[in-house]
Amino acid sequence: MKNDDTTLRYDKMVESALRGVVRQAVSEVQEHGLPSDHHFYITFMTDFPGVQIPDYLRERYPGEMTIVLQYQFENLTVDETNLGVTLSFNNIPERLIVPIAAVTIFADPSVNFALQFQPLGDLMDHEEEALAALAMDDDGDDDPDSPKGKKSKSGGGEVISLDKFRKK
């Protein structure tokens, strides 16, 4: 595909819109909590610029990690570029900051909903690179309370292709 100023980047538009779904879902849970049986599996790239996780988790999950937001999590935050959450790993509360651009899979198995994202790579423009670099510099707020959380290496739910909804 020709990549110049005269080409509309629909791929970037779709990725941005779908990442907006993740942002909005997390925002609603931040404000109102998880309704009924809803829960999220969020898979993200652990080596993405701006990801803030403890070194022992980065070593245990090189490349990719899945967290589960269901029963035990605290201090859920989201803004234009990052989501943050405090989870417990072996009864030790840890604050995780994940750029939304680092998310590769977002799933809510309770309603068989999932989004799978392409690695950003060439989809990232200079503005997004700058935002990712800024996110890496932000230490975030650590909550000294004693939160609990869940982690998982494998996700659940079904990845839904947009082709399923297109008219034939």
C-alpha positions in Angstrom: 0.0 0.0 0.0 1.3 3.4 -0.9 2.0 5.4 2.2 2.0 9.1 1.5 0.0 12.2 2.5 -2.6 11.4 -0.2 -3.5 7.9 1.1 -6.2 7.5 3.7 -4.9 5.1 6.3 -8.1 3.1 7.0 -6.0 0.5 8.8 -4.9 3.1 11.4 -8.5 4.5 11.6 -9.9 1.0 12.4 -7.2 0.2 14.9 -7.8 3.5 16.7 -11.5 3.0 16.8 -11.2 -0.5 18.1 -8.7 0.5 20.8 -11.3 3.2 21.7 -13.7 0.3 22.5 -11.1 -1.0 25.0 -10.6 2.4 26.5 -14.4 2.9 26.9 -15.0 -0.5 28.4 -12.3 0.0 30.9 -13.5 3.5 31.6 -17.1 2.2 32.3 -15.7 -0.4 34.7 -13.6 2.2 36.4 -16.7 4.3 37.0 -19.3 1.7 37.7 -17.5 -1.7 38.4 -18.0 -4.9 36.4 -21.7 -5.6 35.8 -23.0 -9.2 36.3 -20.6 -11.9 34.9 -18.5 -9.5 32.8 -14.7 -9.9 33.1 -11.8 -8.9 30.9 -8.8 -10.8 29.6 -6.3 -8.3 28.5 -3.2 -9.5 26.6 -0.4 -7.0 26.1 3.2 -6.9 24.9 5.5 -6.7 27.9 8.4 -5.2 25.9 6.3 -2.4 24.4 7.6 1.1 25.2 5.8 2.5 28.3 4.7 -0.8 29.8 5.5 -0.7 33.5 5.5 -4.0 35.2 7.9 -5.5 37.8 11.0 -7.1 36.4 10.2 -10.5 37.7 6.9 -10.5 35.7 8.7 -9.3 32.5 11.1 -12.2 32.9 8.3 -14.7 33.6 6.3 -13.4 30.6 8.7 -12.3 28.0 7.0 -10.7 25.0 3.3 -11.1 26.1 1.2 -11.4 29.2 -2.5 -11.8 29.9 -4.2 -10.3 32.9 -7.7 -11.0 34.1 -9.9 -8.3 35.6 -12.7 -10.1 37.4 -12.9 -10.4 41.1 -9.7 -9.1 42.6 -8.3 -5.9 41.2 -8.0 -2.3 42.5 -7.2 1.2 41.4 -8.3 0.7 37.8 -7.5 3.8 35.8 -7.6 4.7 32.1 -6.8 7.8 30.1 -6.1 8.5 26.4 -2.9 6.5 26.3 -2.7 4.1 29.3 -4.6 1.8 31.5 -3.5 1.0 35.0 -4.5 -1.5 37.5 -3.2 -2.9 40.8 -3.2 -6.7 40.9 -1.8 -9.2 43.4 0.9 -11.7 42.4 1.7 -14.2 45.1 -0.1 -12.0 47.6 2.1 -9.0 46.6 0.2 -6.0 45.2 1.8 -4.7 42.0 0.8 -1.6 40.0 0.8 -2.3 36.2 0.7 0.5 33.6 -0.1 -0.7 30.1 -0.3 1.6 27.1 -3.4 0.9 25.2 -1.3 0.6 22.1 0.5 -2.4 23.7 -2.8 -4.4 24.0 -2.9 -7.3 21.5 -6.1 -9.0 22.7 -9.1 -7.7 24.6 -11.8 -10.2 25.5 -14.9 -10.4 27.6 -15.7 -14.2 27.6 -19.0 -13.7 29.5 -20.5 -12.3 26.3 -18.2 -14.1 23.7 -16.6 -10.7 22.7 -13.0 -10.4 21.7 -10.8 -8.0 19.7 -7.4 -9.0 18.4 -5.1 -6.2 17.3 -2.3 -6.2 14.8 1.1 -5.3 16.3 1.4 -1.6 15.6 4.8 -1.6 14.0 4.4 0.5 10.8 0.9 1.5 11.9 2.4 3.8 14.5 3.1 7.3 13.4 5.5 9.8 14.9 2.8 11.2 17.2 1.9 7.8 18.6 5.6 7.0 19.1 6.0 10.2 21.1 3.0 9.3 23.2 4.4 5.9 23.9 7.7 7.5 24.9 5.9 9.9 27.2 4.0 7.0 28.7 7.3 5.3 29.4 8.5 8.3 31.4 5.3 8.5 33.5 5.8 6.6 36.8 2.1 6.6 37.6 0.6 6.5 41.1 1.2 3.4 43.2 -1.5 2.6 45.6 -0.1 1.5 49.0 -3.2 -0.4 49.9 -3.3 -4.2 49.8 -5.1 -5.1 46.5 -5.6 -8.5 45.2 -5.7 -9.6 41.5 -5.6 -12.4 39.1 -3.2 -13.3 36.3 -3.3 -15.8 33.5 -1.0 -16.9 30.7 -3.9 -18.0 28.5 -7.0 -16.1 27.5 -10.6 -17.3 26.9 -13.4 -16.1 24.7 -13.7 -16.1 21.0 -11.9 -13.8 18.6 -14.6 -12.4 16.3 -13.8 -11.5 12.8 -15.5 -8.3 11.4 -16.3 -10.3 8.3 -19.0 -12.1 10.3 -21.0 -8.8 10.4 -20.5 -7.8 6.8 -23.4 -8.2 4.3 -22.7 -10.8 1.7 
